[in-house]
Amino acid sequence: MKRRDGFELYTDYLIASRGQATSTGLSASLDNQIPHDYFSDLLKQPDMDQKAFWKEVKSFARSIEGEEAVLSIDDCIVHKPHSSENDIVAYHFDHTVGKAVKGINSLNFLLSNTVEGQTVNCPVAYEIVHKTVKYIDKNGKEKRKSEKTKNEMVLEVLHRLNFLNKLVFRYILFDTWFTASDTLKYIHYKLKKVFVCPLKSNRNIAMSEKDKNEGKFIHVSDAPIESGQVKRVWVKGVDFPVTLAKQVFTNRDRSTAEQWLVTNGENMAFEDIVAIYQKRWKVEEFHKSLKQNTMLGKSPTKMEITQLNHIFASMIAYIKLEKLKVKEKLNHFAIKSKLYLKMIKAAMEELDALRSA
């Protein structure tokens, strides 16, 4: 069997299967006609890198790229509480639970665009955080850290996508974790793209160029601006003005929360800023589908290379689901449920046949 065919089988298996994703399980599903060692060896190949990933996704990405496309940046953590630590299985702060958890941290770049009235998504790059540097913290405990910050990783990937891969998109969306001044300036000056992102409440801004020149900065949470309004302001450390929009949410418990969005886009109204930033929600749906529909965290493998290659395959399986979504007009969860019902039906027919034998 060609390696390509084996990889296709593995990614199909990630979509069709439930529970743990193992080479033994895949082999068994094929009546052991292909030994499990074949798939184990497949996942040990050293060349499933970002160059290979772009080659895999390029055609689909080209089909949805465009001048109104958005690139959403976010990271997710694949929890691995029972796995041994290595350069990629380490402790990372998970803002969804408010503490450090053991797992694999993936920094993801999702391209989204509207095609024939339907939002279509394609992961175009991802970077796994490697914590290769060991150090002793102030409490005398040995810990790990990455040689690069996430903002540095973001800049490298954006450079590659824009200048090397020539990906066509207009907007770049991300949350407060990626709003370093250098990142905002790089997007504005080098990429000449439009960013839309929130600022942390204690980020310093000046309400006018005069205030900026005189060093009069205030926390963005203290900005004299009402919900639904926009105001041209200067973020400390950023040498061009941005448009600030204050958004107030009402939670389910009727409490309220505030968000301060900024963009370097020209002449953007409040409604435009909010509508564009809401498109970032697609990356959250992407993470959810990876974890629940393409077995992102369901590989029990212990080797670093096989852990990395399983993630590679899970991303490709997501694209297969996305293509089916476009074709069938069903979301990923509906497709997965449809497959599961087929499996239940086949199992019940087999059970009936066993009784009748």
FENDACOR-V734153 format. One record per backbone hydrogen bond with DSSP energy under -0.5 kcal/mol. CO is the residue of the C=O (numbers start at 0). NH is the residue of the N-H. Records with the same first field share a line. If there is no record, write none. Layout:
# FENDACOR-V734153
CO=NH / NH
This chain:
# FENDACOR-V734153
1=5
2=6
3=7
4=8
5=9
6=10
7=11
8=12
9=13
10=14
11=15
12=16
19=21
21=25
22=26
23=27
24=28
25=29
26=29 / 31
27=30
29=32
34=37 / 38
35=39
36=40
37=41
38=42
40=43
41=44
44=47
46=48
48=52
49=53
50=54
51=55
52=56
53=57
56=60
57=61
58=62
59=63
60=63 / 64
65=68
68=169 / 170
69=71 / 111
70=172
71=109
73=107
75=77 / 105
76=78
77=103
79=82
86=130
87=89
88=85
89=91 / 102
91=100
92=94
93=96 / 97 / 98
98=93
100=91
101=79
102=89
103=77 / 105
104=128
105=75 / 107
106=126
107=73
108=110 / 123 / 124
109=71
110=121
111=69
112=114 / 119
113=115
114=117
117=114
119=112
121=110
124=108
126=106
128=130
129=131 / 146
131=133
132=144
134=136 / 142
136=139
140=136
142=134
144=132
148=152
149=153
150=154
151=155
152=156
153=157
154=158
155=159
156=160
157=161
158=162 / 163
159=163 / 164
160=166
166=168
167=65
169=193
170=70
171=195
172=72
173=197
174=177
175=178
179=182 / 183
180=184
181=185
182=186
183=187
184=188 / 189
185=189 / 190
186=191 / 192
192=194
193=171
194=263
195=173
196=261
198=259
199=202
200=220
202=219
203=235
204=217
205=233
207=211
208=212
209=213
210=215
211=214
214=216
217=204
218=221
219=222
222=224
225=228
228=245
230=243
232=241
233=205
234=237
241=232 / 243
242=262
243=230
244=246 / 260
245=227
246=258
248=250 / 256
250=253
254=250
256=248
258=246 / 260
259=198
260=244
261=196
262=242
264=267
266=268
268=272
269=273
270=274
271=275
272=276
273=277
274=278
275=278
276=279
277=280
278=281
279=282 / 283
280=283 / 284
281=285
282=286
283=287
284=288
285=289
286=290
287=291
288=292 / 293
289=293 / 295
294=297
297=20 / 299
302=306
303=307
304=308
305=309
306=310
307=311
308=312
309=313
310=314
311=315
312=316
313=317
314=318
315=319
316=320
317=321
318=322
319=323
320=324
321=325
322=326
323=327
324=328 / 329
330=334
331=335
332=336
333=337
334=338
335=339
336=340
337=341
338=342
339=343
340=344
341=345
342=346
343=347
344=348
345=349
346=350
347=351
348=352
349=353
350=354
351=355
352=356
